[in-house]
Amino acid sequence: MKILFTIGGYPIHLFGLTISLGILAGYYVMSREVKRKGLDAEKTSNLALYVVLAAIIGARVLYIIAFNPAYYLENPLHIFMIQQGGISIQGALVAGVLFAYWYVKRHQMPFWKTADAFAPAIILGQAIGRVGCDVFGVPMEGNWFWGVQVSGQMLHPAQIYEAMLNFLLFFLLWQKRKQTNYDGQLFILYMAGFSANRMIVEFFRTNPQVFGPISIVHLFSLIMIVVTLMVGKWLQKKENMEEKLQTSGGNAAMAMPAIEWKVAGVVLTAMVLSVVFYYFIHSL
C-alpha cells in the first residue's frame, strides 16, 4: 500500500486516508437523512460505527475464503494483517447488512427506513475510499492517456473507474431519496446499482476467473443483483401502494424529481478533484 507519510513512526497509507475521508463524508450524509426521516440519531450513530467494524471483518473473511484460502491456512497469523491488503467489498456488504438487520430488530428500529437513510451515505463513502485503492487494473492494449504507469506497464486505473461510477450512483440515489414508492427502495437501488458498477469495473481487473472473462466477482455481483431485485419486488408487493398514494397526496411519489443543481455541482467537483488527486499521487 502506498505510504503518504509517517507520524511518530506509524505509516499513514493512502488507502487508509481515503477510507477515513469516505467514512466522515458518509456519516455527514447519513446524519442528514436520519434527521429528515425522523429516526433516532443516537441509535443510528451507534449502528453506523458497528456496521463499519462488521463490514471490515466480513470483507476480510470473504476475501480469505474466496480468493486465497490455502495461503491463509498455511499462514493463519496473516489473517489479521489487513494492512497488507486483501478485502472483498461483497463480503463487507453481506456482513454489514446482516449485522444491521440484527441490530435494528434488537433496538426496535424500522429496518428498511433505516437502510434507505444509509444508502446514499454508503455509496458516497465507497466512492471516496476507492480513490486511494492500490489494486490497479489489467494492462492496456494501447498507451491511452488516462492509463497509469506501474512497474513499466500501462494499466487501467480501475480504482478511478469505480469511483466515478459510484459518485454517479450517489447522485442518482440522492435525487431519488424523496421520491421512493416504498421503504427499502433506495437501499435496493444501491445494492443493485453498486453490484452493476462492480461488474463493469471487473472487466478491467484481474481476479480468479470462472470461465472466459467472467470472474468470481462477476458471479458474486450477479447473485447480489438478482437477490436484491427479488427482495425489492417482494417489498413493493407488500406495500399498500394505494393507501400510500392517498396519504401522500396523489401521485407525487411517482413524479420525476427535479435535478438538484447544487448537489450536482458538488458531485461533479468531487469527481474532478478525485481524478486530479489520483493522478497527482500516482505521478510521484
PASEBA-1860 file (N, C-alpha, C; in nm, 3 decimals):
! residues 284
1> MKILFTIG> 0.084/-0.120/0.000/0.000/0.000/0.000/0.087/0.125/0.000 ~ 0.043/0.228/-0.070/0.120/0.350/-0.083/0.120/0.427/0.048 ~ 0.240/0.459/0.098/0.253/0.535/0.222/0.269/0.684/0.188 ~ 0.184/0.766/0.247/0.191/0.910/0.223/0.295/0.977/0.311 ~ 0.291/0.944/0.440/0.386/1.000/0.536/0.378/0.918/0.664 ~ 0.462/0.949/0.760/0.461/0.878/0.888/0.440/0.978/1.001 ~ 0.374/0.932/1.103/0.353/1.013/1.224/0.401/0.930/1.343 ~ 0.508/0.977/1.406/0.563/0.904/1.521/0.606/0.764/1.487
9> GYPIHLFG> 0.652/0.745/1.365/0.697/0.612/1.323/0.587/0.525/1.265 ~ 0.461/0.573/1.270/0.349/0.497/1.216/0.316/0.546/1.075 ~ 0.313/0.457/0.978/0.286/0.498/0.839/0.139/0.532/0.817 ~ 0.113/0.638/0.742/-0.023/0.675/0.702/-0.037/0.637/0.555 ~ -0.121/0.539/0.529/-0.138/0.488/0.394/-0.243/0.569/0.318 ~ -0.224/0.576/0.188/-0.319/0.647/0.102/-0.459/0.588/0.114 ~ -0.469/0.457/0.108/-0.600/0.391/0.114/-0.668/0.418/0.249 ~ -0.589/0.414/0.355/-0.646/0.440/0.487/-0.699/0.582/0.499
17> LTISLGIL> -0.627/0.677/0.437/-0.670/0.816/0.441/-0.801/0.835/0.365 ~ -0.810/0.780/0.244/-0.931/0.800/0.166/-1.050/0.725/0.227 ~ -1.025/0.610/0.287/-1.134/0.539/0.355/-1.185/0.622/0.472 ~ -1.094/0.682/0.547/-1.133/0.767/0.660/-1.215/0.886/0.612 ~ -1.172/0.950/0.503/-1.247/1.062/0.448/-1.384/1.017/0.400 ~ -1.389/0.899/0.340/-1.516/0.845/0.294/-1.613/0.818/0.408 ~ -1.561/0.766/0.519/-1.645/0.740/0.636/-1.700/0.870/0.692 ~ -1.616/0.973/0.700/-1.661/1.102/0.753/-1.768/1.164/0.663
25> AGYYVMSR> -1.744/1.161/0.531/-1.843/1.216/0.438/-1.973/1.137/0.444 ~ -1.962/1.005/0.451/-2.080/0.921/0.460/-2.158/0.945/0.588 ~ -2.086/0.964/0.698/-2.153/0.991/0.825/-2.231/1.121/0.821 ~ -2.173/1.222/0.756/-2.243/1.351/0.744/-2.373/1.335/0.664 ~ -2.366/1.265/0.552/-2.484/1.244/0.469/-2.587/1.161/0.544 ~ -2.542/1.055/0.612/-2.632/0.970/0.689/-2.703/1.050/0.798 ~ -2.630/1.139/0.866/-2.690/1.219/0.974/-2.802/1.308/0.921 ~ -2.780/1.364/0.803/-2.883/1.449/0.741/-3.008/1.368/0.707
33> EVKRKGLD> -2.988/1.250/0.653/-3.101/1.167/0.616/-3.175/1.113/0.738 ~ -3.101/1.081/0.842/-3.163/1.034/0.966/-3.252/1.142/1.025 ~ -3.202/1.264/1.025/-3.281/1.376/1.077/-3.405/1.400/0.992 ~ -3.389/1.395/0.859/-3.503/1.418/0.769/-3.610/1.312/0.786 ~ -3.569/1.188/0.810/-3.664/1.078/0.824/-3.718/1.062/0.965 ~ -3.665/1.141/1.060/-3.713/1.134/1.198/-3.670/1.010/1.272 ~ -3.554/0.955/1.237/-3.503/0.837/1.305/-3.424/0.876/1.429 ~ -3.400/0.781/1.516/-3.325/0.805/1.640/-3.177/0.829/1.607
41> AEKTSNLA> -3.128/0.948/1.635/-2.992/0.986/1.598/-2.887/0.904/1.673 ~ -2.909/0.878/1.801/-2.810/0.805/1.881/-2.800/0.659/1.835 ~ -2.915/0.597/1.814/-2.914/0.457/1.772/-2.851/0.440/1.633 ~ -2.883/0.531/1.543/-2.827/0.520/1.409/-2.678/0.550/1.406 ~ -2.632/0.640/1.493/-2.488/0.668/1.501/-2.413/0.545/1.551 ~ -2.468/0.480/1.654/-2.407/0.357/1.705/-2.408/0.249/1.597 ~ -2.520/0.239/1.526/-2.530/0.141/1.418/-2.423/0.165/1.312 ~ -2.402/0.291/1.275/-2.302/0.324/1.173/-2.163/0.276/1.215
49> LYVVLAAI> -2.128/0.298/1.340/-1.996/0.256/1.390/-1.982/0.104/1.386 ~ -2.083/0.034/1.435/-2.076/-0.112/1.441/-2.077/-0.174/1.303 ~ -2.153/-0.114/1.210/-2.160/-0.167/1.075/-2.024/-0.156/1.006 ~ -1.953/-0.046/1.029/-1.818/-0.031/0.972/-1.728/-0.144/1.019 ~ -1.733/-0.175/1.148/-1.650/-0.283/1.203/-1.691/-0.418/1.146 ~ -1.822/-0.442/1.139/-1.872/-0.569/1.084/-1.834/-0.583/0.937 ~ -1.840/-0.472/0.863/-1.806/-0.474/0.721/-1.659/-0.508/0.700 ~ -1.572/-0.452/0.784/-1.428/-0.482/0.771/-1.402/-0.631/0.794
57> IGARVLYI> -1.466/-0.686/0.896/-1.449/-0.829/0.925/-1.503/-0.913/0.810 ~ -1.623/-0.878/0.764/-1.682/-0.954/0.654/-1.601/-0.946/0.526 ~ -1.546/-0.827/0.500/-1.465/-0.809/0.380/-1.340/-0.897/0.384 ~ -1.280/-0.906/0.500/-1.159/-0.987/0.515/-1.191/-1.136/0.506 ~ -1.299/-1.177/0.571/-1.334/-1.320/0.574/-1.366/-1.371/0.435 ~ -1.447/-1.296/0.357/-1.482/-1.343/0.224/-1.361/-1.345/0.132 ~ -1.272/-1.248/0.146/-1.150/-1.248/0.064/-1.069/-1.374/0.091 ~ -1.054/-1.409/0.218/-0.974/-1.526/0.255/-1.037/-1.654/0.201
65> IAFNPAYY> -1.169/-1.664/0.214/-1.239/-1.786/0.171/-1.241/-1.799/0.019 ~ -1.268/-1.689/-0.049/-1.292/-1.696/-0.193/-1.166/-1.684/-0.278 ~ -1.065/-1.612/-0.229/-0.954/-1.579/-0.316/-0.824/-1.653/-0.285 ~ -0.796/-1.679/-0.158/-0.666/-1.742/-0.129/-0.671/-1.822/0.002 ~ -0.764/-1.918/0.014/-0.777/-1.992/0.141/-0.654/-2.074/0.176 ~ -0.587/-2.134/0.075/-0.472/-2.219/0.102/-0.360/-2.141/0.170 ~ -0.336/-2.018/0.121/-0.228/-1.938/0.179/-0.256/-1.908/0.326 ~ -0.379/-1.873/0.359/-0.410/-1.834/0.497/-0.421/-1.955/0.590
73> LENPLHIF> -0.449/-2.074/0.534/-0.444/-2.195/0.615/-0.301/-2.225/0.656 ~ -0.208/-2.196/0.566/-0.066/-2.218/0.597/-0.008/-2.105/0.681 ~ -0.068/-1.987/0.673/-0.018/-1.870/0.748/-0.134/-1.803/0.823 ~ -0.188/-1.869/0.925/-0.307/-1.818/0.994/-0.289/-1.681/1.058 ~ -0.170/-1.647/1.102/-0.148/-1.517/1.164/-0.163/-1.403/1.064 ~ -0.144/-1.434/0.935/-0.157/-1.331/0.831/-0.302/-1.289/0.808 ~ -0.393/-1.367/0.863/-0.535/-1.332/0.853/-0.559/-1.193/0.912 ~ -0.486/-1.161/1.017/-0.507/-1.036/1.089/-0.427/-0.919/1.030
81> MIQQGGIS> -0.344/-0.946/0.930/-0.261/-0.840/0.873/-0.334/-0.771/0.759 ~ -0.443/-0.707/0.793/-0.527/-0.644/0.692/-0.458/-0.523/0.628 ~ -0.358/-0.470/0.697/-0.284/-0.356/0.641/-0.205/-0.394/0.517 ~ -0.186/-0.524/0.496/-0.115/-0.571/0.377/-0.209/-0.592/0.258 ~ -0.336/-0.562/0.279/-0.433/-0.574/0.170/-0.507/-0.707/0.173 ~ -0.611/-0.714/0.089/-0.688/-0.837/0.081/-0.823/-0.826/0.146 ~ -0.916/-0.753/0.084/-1.053/-0.744/0.134/-1.149/-0.754/0.015 ~ -1.271/-0.794/0.043/-1.373/-0.809/-0.060/-1.492/-0.722/-0.025
89> IQGALVAG> -1.529/-0.631/-0.115/-1.640/-0.541/-0.088/-1.771/-0.617/-0.076 ~ -1.785/-0.729/-0.149/-1.908/-0.808/-0.137/-1.922/-0.866/0.004 ~ -1.810/-0.909/0.061/-1.812/-0.958/0.198/-1.851/-0.849/0.296 ~ -1.803/-0.728/0.269/-1.838/-0.614/0.355/-1.987/-0.586/0.350 ~ -2.046/-0.591/0.231/-2.188/-0.564/0.217/-2.273/-0.668/0.287 ~ -2.240/-0.795/0.266/-2.318/-0.902/0.327/-2.310/-0.896/0.479 ~ -2.190/-0.881/0.532/-2.172/-0.876/0.677/-2.239/-0.752/0.736 ~ -2.225/-0.637/0.667/-2.286/-0.514/0.715/-2.438/-0.523/0.720
97> VLFAYWYV> -2.498/-0.580/0.615/-2.645/-0.592/0.611/-2.694/-0.689/0.717 ~ -2.628/-0.802/0.732/-2.671/-0.900/0.832/-2.661/-0.843/0.973 ~ -2.551/-0.775/1.001/-2.537/-0.715/1.135/-2.642/-0.606/1.156 ~ -2.662/-0.522/1.054/-2.759/-0.414/1.066/-2.899/-0.469/1.092 ~ -2.935/-0.578/1.024/-3.067/-0.638/1.045/-3.083/-0.683/1.190 ~ -2.981/-0.750/1.242/-2.986/-0.795/1.382/-2.996/-0.676/1.477 ~ -2.917/-0.572/1.451/-2.913/-0.456/1.541/-3.046/-0.382/1.542 ~ -3.104/-0.354/1.425/-3.228/-0.275/1.422/-3.345/-0.354/1.482
105> KRHQMPFW> -3.344/-0.485/1.465/-3.450/-0.566/1.526/-3.437/-0.566/1.677 ~ -3.315/-0.573/1.724/-3.293/-0.574/1.869/-3.332/-0.442/1.932 ~ -3.307/-0.333/1.862/-3.336/-0.200/1.915/-3.468/-0.143/1.862 ~ -3.548/-0.229/1.801/-3.682/-0.193/1.755/-3.681/-0.068/1.665 ~ -3.593/-0.073/1.566/-3.584/0.033/1.466/-3.644/-0.017/1.335 ~ -3.699/0.072/1.253/-3.753/0.031/1.123/-3.639/-0.002/1.027 ~ -3.625/-0.129/0.990/-3.509/-0.173/0.913/-3.499/-0.105/0.778 ~ -3.604/-0.112/0.697/-3.596/-0.062/0.560/-3.588/0.090/0.555
113> KTADAFAP> -3.654/0.156/0.646/-3.645/0.302/0.652/-3.504/0.344/0.689 ~ -3.445/0.271/0.783/-3.307/0.299/0.824/-3.211/0.269/0.709 ~ -3.235/0.158/0.639/-3.149/0.121/0.525/-3.151/0.229/0.418 ~ -3.267/0.287/0.393/-3.276/0.396/0.294/-3.195/0.518/0.337 ~ -3.194/0.546/0.468/-3.117/0.660/0.519/-2.967/0.637/0.502 ~ -2.924/0.511/0.506/-2.783/0.479/0.496/-2.734/0.467/0.352 ~ -2.824/0.435/0.259/-2.782/0.401/0.122/-2.696/0.508/0.054 ~ -2.741/0.636/0.047/-2.655/0.735/-0.019/-2.522/0.754/0.052
121> AIILGQAI> -2.524/0.744/0.184/-2.401/0.761/0.262/-2.300/0.652/0.232 ~ -2.348/0.529/0.220/-2.257/0.417/0.195/-2.187/0.431/0.060 ~ -2.264/0.462/-0.044/-2.203/0.469/-0.177/-2.111/0.589/-0.189 ~ -2.142/0.699/-0.120/-2.051/0.814/-0.121/-1.920/0.777/-0.053 ~ -1.928/0.708/0.060/-1.807/0.664/0.128/-1.725/0.570/0.043 ~ -1.792/0.481/-0.031/-1.721/0.389/-0.120/-1.652/0.465/-0.234 ~ -1.720/0.565/-0.287/-1.662/0.643/-0.398/-1.534/0.711/-0.355 ~ -1.537/0.776/-0.240/-1.419/0.848/-0.190/-1.309/0.749/-0.151
129> GRVGCDVF> -1.347/0.643/-0.082/-1.248/0.546/-0.038/-1.177/0.477/-0.151 ~ -1.249/0.449/-0.261/-1.192/0.375/-0.372/-1.080/0.453/-0.442 ~ -1.080/0.585/-0.432/-0.977/0.667/-0.498/-0.837/0.628/-0.449 ~ -0.826/0.588/-0.323/-0.696/0.555/-0.267/-0.657/0.408/-0.278 ~ -0.743/0.327/-0.338/-0.713/0.184/-0.350/-0.591/0.164/-0.439 ~ -0.509/0.065/-0.406/-0.387/0.041/-0.485/-0.395/-0.087/-0.567 ~ -0.517/-0.135/-0.590/-0.535/-0.251/-0.678/-0.566/-0.199/-0.817 ~ -0.466/-0.201/-0.906/-0.481/-0.147/-1.040/-0.548/-0.247/-1.133
137> GVPMEGNW> -0.585/-0.197/-1.250/-0.649/-0.282/-1.349/-0.549/-0.359/-1.433 ~ -0.599/-0.424/-1.535/-0.516/-0.505/-1.625/-0.438/-0.412/-1.719 ~ -0.332/-0.464/-1.782/-0.256/-0.381/-1.877/-0.343/-0.334/-1.994 ~ -0.319/-0.211/-2.038/-0.390/-0.155/-2.153/-0.333/-0.213/-2.282 ~ -0.419/-0.228/-2.382/-0.373/-0.274/-2.512/-0.296/-0.165/-2.586 ~ -0.327/-0.039/-2.552/-0.254/0.074/-2.609/-0.217/0.171/-2.499 ~ -0.127/0.263/-2.525/-0.085/0.360/-2.425/-0.182/0.479/-2.422 ~ -0.302/0.453/-2.372/-0.402/0.559/-2.363/-0.364/0.659/-2.256
145> FWGVQVSG> -0.402/0.786/-2.276/-0.351/0.894/-2.190/-0.399/0.882/-2.046 ~ -0.509/0.813/-2.020/-0.558/0.803/-1.882/-0.500/0.683/-1.808 ~ -0.416/0.604/-1.874/-0.355/0.490/-1.808/-0.255/0.531/-1.701 ~ -0.218/0.437/-1.617/-0.125/0.462/-1.507/-0.004/0.370/-1.523 ~ 0.115/0.429/-1.518/0.238/0.352/-1.529/0.270/0.285/-1.396 ~ 0.275/0.151/-1.398/0.309/0.075/-1.278/0.408/-0.033/-1.318 ~ 0.528/-0.027/-1.263/0.633/-0.126/-1.292/0.657/-0.141/-1.442 ~ 0.657/-0.028/-1.512/0.687/-0.030/-1.655/0.572/-0.069/-1.744
153> QMLHPAQI> 0.453/-0.090/-1.687/0.335/-0.124/-1.765/0.230/-0.014/-1.756 ~ 0.156/0.005/-1.865/0.045/0.099/-1.865/-0.082/0.023/-1.827 ~ -0.137/0.053/-1.708/-0.251/-0.021/-1.655/-0.378/0.064/-1.656 ~ -0.490/-0.006/-1.661/-0.619/0.062/-1.647/-0.633/0.113/-1.503 ~ -0.674/0.239/-1.485/-0.698/0.291/-1.349/-0.834/0.245/-1.298 ~ -0.843/0.116/-1.265/-0.972/0.058/-1.225/-1.031/0.127/-1.104 ~ -0.943/0.178/-1.016/-0.992/0.247/-0.897/-1.075/0.368/-0.934 ~ -1.024/0.446/-1.029/-1.092/0.569/-1.066/-1.218/0.539/-1.148
161> YEAMLNFL> -1.216/0.430/-1.225/-1.337/0.388/-1.296/-1.450/0.365/-1.195 ~ -1.418/0.287/-1.092/-1.520/0.253/-0.993/-1.563/0.375/-0.912 ~ -1.467/0.459/-0.877/-1.501/0.579/-0.801/-1.598/0.668/-0.878 ~ -1.573/0.687/-1.007/-1.661/0.771/-1.089/-1.802/0.712/-1.098 ~ -1.810/0.583/-1.119/-1.941/0.517/-1.125/-2.014/0.529/-0.992 ~ -1.941/0.519/-0.882/-2.003/0.529/-0.751/-2.050/0.672/-0.721 ~ -1.975/0.771/-0.764/-2.021/0.909/-0.748/-2.152/0.931/-0.823 ~ -2.160/0.877/-0.944/-2.282/0.891/-1.024/-2.400/0.820/-0.955
169> LFFLLWQK> -2.374/0.703/-0.898/-2.479/0.630/-0.828/-2.524/0.708/-0.704 ~ -2.430/0.770/-0.635/-2.467/0.853/-0.521/-2.563/0.964/-0.562 ~ -2.532/1.031/-0.674/-2.619/1.139/-0.719/-2.757/1.086/-0.756 ~ -2.762/0.970/-0.818/-2.890/0.909/-0.853/-2.973/0.881/-0.727 ~ -2.910/0.824/-0.626/-2.981/0.794/-0.501/-3.024/0.921/-0.430 ~ -2.939/1.022/-0.433/-2.973/1.148/-0.367/-3.093/1.213/-0.435 ~ -3.099/1.204/-0.566/-3.212/1.257/-0.641/-3.341/1.180/-0.608 ~ -3.326/1.051/-0.587/-3.442/0.963/-0.570/-3.492/0.957/-0.425
177> RKQTNYDG> -3.414/1.008/-0.330/-3.442/0.980/-0.189/-3.578/1.030/-0.142 ~ -3.631/1.134/-0.202/-3.761/1.187/-0.159/-3.875/1.137/-0.248 ~ -3.844/1.050/-0.341/-3.943/1.004/-0.438/-3.957/0.852/-0.438 ~ -3.931/0.788/-0.327/-3.940/0.642/-0.322/-4.086/0.598/-0.309 ~ -4.115/0.482/-0.362/-4.251/0.428/-0.360/-4.275/0.334/-0.243 ~ -4.168/0.290/-0.179/-4.183/0.203/-0.062/-4.053/0.208/0.017 ~ -4.062/0.182/0.148/-3.943/0.180/0.233/-3.853/0.065/0.187 ~ -3.727/0.096/0.168/-3.630/-0.003/0.123/-3.592/0.012/-0.024
185> QLFILYMA> -3.669/0.092/-0.098/-3.641/0.104/-0.242/-3.505/0.166/-0.269 ~ -3.468/0.267/-0.189/-3.339/0.333/-0.211/-3.224/0.236/-0.185 ~ -3.238/0.155/-0.081/-3.133/0.059/-0.048/-3.124/-0.050/-0.155 ~ -3.239/-0.092/-0.208/-3.239/-0.190/-0.316/-3.167/-0.134/-0.439 ~ -3.194/-0.008/-0.472/-3.128/0.056/-0.585/-2.978/0.065/-0.562 ~ -2.940/0.093/-0.437/-2.797/0.100/-0.405/-2.730/-0.035/-0.426 ~ -2.789/-0.141/-0.370/-2.727/-0.274/-0.379/-2.716/-0.320/-0.524 ~ -2.825/-0.303/-0.600/-2.823/-0.345/-0.739/-2.730/-0.257/-0.822
193> GFSANRMI> -2.734/-0.126/-0.796/-2.651/-0.032/-0.871/-2.503/-0.052/-0.846 ~ -2.466/-0.069/-0.721/-2.325/-0.089/-0.692/-2.275/-0.222/-0.749 ~ -2.358/-0.326/-0.739/-2.318/-0.455/-0.794/-2.298/-0.445/-0.945 ~ -2.383/-0.367/-1.012/-2.365/-0.345/-1.156/-2.236/-0.269/-1.184 ~ -2.208/-0.167/-1.103/-2.081/-0.093/-1.117/-1.962/-0.187/-1.104 ~ -1.972/-0.275/-1.005/-1.860/-0.366/-0.978/-1.840/-0.464/-1.093 ~ -1.950/-0.507/-1.154/-1.940/-0.598/-1.268/-1.870/-0.530/-1.385 ~ -1.902/-0.403/-1.408/-1.840/-0.329/-1.518/-1.690/-0.316/-1.495
201> VEFFRTNP> -1.653/-0.272/-1.376/-1.511/-0.249/-1.344/-1.433/-0.379/-1.346 ~ -1.500/-0.488/-1.313/-1.431/-0.617/-1.304/-1.370/-0.660/-1.437 ~ -1.424/-0.612/-1.549/-1.367/-0.645/-1.679/-1.228/-0.584/-1.697 ~ -1.193/-0.488/-1.610/-1.062/-0.423/-1.619/-0.970/-0.463/-1.504 ~ -1.011/-0.564/-1.427/-0.929/-0.610/-1.315/-0.894/-0.756/-1.331 ~ -0.803/-0.802/-1.247/-0.761/-0.942/-1.250/-0.803/-1.010/-1.121 ~ -0.893/-1.106/-1.134/-0.938/-1.187/-1.022/-0.956/-1.329/-1.071 ~ -0.965/-1.426/-0.980/-0.985/-1.566/-1.024/-1.106/-1.577/-1.118
209> QVFGPISI> -1.084/-1.636/-1.236/-1.190/-1.644/-1.336/-1.259/-1.779/-1.334 ~ -1.390/-1.774/-1.360/-1.471/-1.895/-1.361/-1.474/-1.954/-1.501 ~ -1.505/-1.871/-1.600/-1.497/-1.911/-1.740/-1.486/-1.787/-1.827 ~ -1.401/-1.796/-1.929/-1.379/-1.682/-2.017/-1.339/-1.558/-1.937 ~ -1.401/-1.444/-1.970/-1.369/-1.319/-1.898/-1.450/-1.303/-1.769 ~ -1.533/-1.404/-1.737/-1.619/-1.395/-1.620/-1.544/-1.443/-1.496 ~ -1.534/-1.353/-1.397/-1.460/-1.385/-1.275/-1.555/-1.419/-1.162 ~ -1.498/-1.459/-1.051/-1.577/-1.492/-0.933/-1.651/-1.370/-0.881
217> VHLFSLIM> -1.593/-1.251/-0.900/-1.658/-1.128/-0.857/-1.781/-1.100/-0.943 ~ -1.774/-1.132/-1.072/-1.892/-1.119/-1.158/-2.007/-1.203/-1.103 ~ -1.976/-1.325/-1.062/-2.080/-1.414/-1.010/-2.138/-1.360/-0.880 ~ -2.050/-1.315/-0.788/-2.098/-1.257/-0.662/-2.190/-1.139/-0.690 ~ -2.147/-1.052/-0.782/-2.225/-0.932/-0.813/-2.359/-0.968/-0.876 ~ -2.359/-1.065/-0.966/-2.483/-1.107/-1.031/-2.581/-1.164/-0.929 ~ -2.529/-1.245/-0.838/-2.615/-1.301/-0.733/-2.676/-1.190/-0.649 ~ -2.597/-1.090/-0.615/-2.647/-0.980/-0.533/-2.753/-0.900/-0.608
225> IVVTLMVG> -2.735/-0.880/-0.738/-2.835/-0.808/-0.817/-2.967/-0.885/-0.818 ~ -2.960/-1.015/-0.846/-3.081/-1.096/-0.853/-3.153/-1.099/-0.719 ~ -3.078/-1.121/-0.612/-3.139/-1.129/-0.479/-3.203/-0.997/-0.438 ~ -3.130/-0.886/-0.459/-3.185/-0.757/-0.418/-3.307/-0.718/-0.500 ~ -3.307/-0.748/-0.629/-3.425/-0.717/-0.711/-3.545/-0.801/-0.670 ~ -3.520/-0.926/-0.632/-3.629/-1.010/-0.583/-3.686/-0.956/-0.452 ~ -3.597/-0.912/-0.363/-3.642/-0.852/-0.237/-3.721/-0.724/-0.265 ~ -3.673/-0.645/-0.362/-3.744/-0.523/-0.398/-3.884/-0.551/-0.449
233> KWLQKKEN> -3.900/-0.656/-0.532/-4.032/-0.694/-0.581/-4.123/-0.735/-0.465 ~ -4.066/-0.809/-0.372/-4.142/-0.852/-0.255/-4.187/-0.733/-0.171 ~ -4.097/-0.638/-0.149/-4.132/-0.519/-0.073/-4.240/-0.437/-0.143 ~ -4.228/-0.427/-0.274/-4.326/-0.349/-0.350/-4.464/-0.412/-0.342 ~ -4.471/-0.544/-0.348/-4.600/-0.611/-0.337/-4.656/-0.598/-0.197 ~ -4.566/-0.602/-0.098/-4.609/-0.594/0.041/-4.665/-0.456/0.075 ~ -4.611/-0.356/0.012/-4.654/-0.219/0.040/-4.793/-0.193/-0.016 ~ -4.875/-0.131/0.061/-5.009/-0.094/0.014/-4.996/0.037/-0.063
241> MEEKLQTS> -4.970/0.026/-0.196/-4.942/0.144/-0.275/-5.061/0.239/-0.281 ~ -5.179/0.185/-0.287/-5.296/0.271/-0.297/-5.312/0.357/-0.173 ~ -5.291/0.296/-0.056/-5.303/0.372/0.068/-5.193/0.476/0.078 ~ -5.072/0.441/0.034/-4.960/0.535/0.042/-4.983/0.654/-0.051 ~ -5.035/0.631/-0.171/-5.061/0.741/-0.263/-5.166/0.836/-0.208 ~ -5.267/0.781/-0.140/-5.371/0.864/-0.082/-5.317/0.951/0.029 ~ -5.233/0.895/0.113/-5.180/0.971/0.226/-5.073/1.070/0.183 ~ -5.009/1.047/0.066/-4.903/1.139/0.021/-4.955/1.243/-0.077
249> GGNAAMAM> -5.086/1.239/-0.104/-5.145/1.342/-0.187/-5.133/1.314/-0.335 ~ -5.197/1.201/-0.380/-5.199/1.173/-0.523/-5.076/1.100/-0.569 ~ -5.030/1.135/-0.686/-4.919/1.062/-0.747/-4.787/1.136/-0.736 ~ -4.768/1.212/-0.628/-4.644/1.289/-0.611/-4.523/1.198/-0.604 ~ -4.543/1.080/-0.543/-4.429/0.988/-0.527/-4.379/0.935/-0.661 ~ -4.467/0.942/-0.763/-4.428/0.890/-0.893/-4.370/0.997/-0.984 ~ -4.373/1.124/-0.939/-4.326/1.233/-1.023/-4.175/1.227/-1.042 ~ -4.129/1.278/-1.156/-3.987/1.284/-1.183/-3.924/1.393/-1.096
257> PAIEWKVA> -3.826/1.358/-1.010/-3.766/1.459/-0.922/-3.687/1.563/-1.001 ~ -3.699/1.688/-0.958/-3.623/1.795/-1.021/-3.475/1.778/-0.987 ~ -3.390/1.809/-1.082/-3.246/1.796/-1.059/-3.201/1.899/-0.956 ~ -3.130/1.853/-0.854/-3.074/1.943/-0.753/-2.937/1.989/-0.805 ~ -2.937/2.104/-0.869/-2.817/2.150/-0.938/-2.702/2.177/-0.842 ~ -2.734/2.221/-0.720/-2.628/2.247/-0.623/-2.555/2.117/-0.588 ~ -2.634/2.013/-0.564/-2.575/1.882/-0.533/-2.501/1.828/-0.654 ~ -2.558/1.849/-0.774/-2.491/1.805/-0.896/-2.355/1.871/-0.910
265> GVVLTAMV> -2.349/2.000/-0.876/-2.222/2.071/-0.882/-2.121/2.017/-0.783 ~ -2.170/1.985/-0.662/-2.080/1.931/-0.559/-2.026/1.795/-0.602 ~ -2.113/1.711/-0.657/-2.070/1.578/-0.702/-1.971/1.590/-0.817 ~ -1.999/1.678/-0.912/-1.906/1.696/-1.024/-1.771/1.747/-0.976 ~ -1.773/1.840/-0.881/-1.647/1.891/-0.824/-1.570/1.780/-0.755 ~ -1.642/1.695/-0.679/-1.578/1.584/-0.610/-1.515/1.487/-0.710 ~ -1.583/1.464/-0.820/-1.529/1.374/-0.923/-1.402/1.431/-0.985 ~ -1.406/1.560/-1.016/-1.288/1.624/-1.077/-1.171/1.623/-0.979
273> LSVVFYYF> -1.197/1.660/-0.855/-1.090/1.662/-0.754/-1.033/1.522/-0.729 ~ -1.120/1.423/-0.733/-1.074/1.284/-0.714/-0.980/1.242/-0.825 ~ -1.016/1.277/-0.949/-0.931/1.242/-1.063/-0.797/1.313/-1.055 ~ -0.801/1.444/-1.024/-0.677/1.522/-1.013/-0.590/1.465/-0.902 ~ -0.649/1.438/-0.787/-0.574/1.383/-0.674/-0.514/1.247/-0.709 ~ -0.594/1.163/-0.773/-0.549/1.029/-0.809/-0.425/1.033/-0.898 ~ -0.431/1.112/-1.004/-0.318/1.115/-1.097/-0.198/1.189/-1.038 ~ -0.224/1.287/-0.951/-0.112/1.356/-0.884/-0.037/1.258/-0.794
281> IHSL> -0.111/1.184/-0.714/-0.047/1.089/-0.622/0.033/0.983/-0.698 ~ -0.023/0.934/-0.808/0.044/0.827/-0.881/0.149/0.876/-0.980 ~ 0.166/1.008/-0.982/0.276/1.063/-1.063/0.401/1.086/-0.980 ~ 0.387/1.073/-0.848/0.501/1.098/-0.759/0.598/0.980/-0.760
END
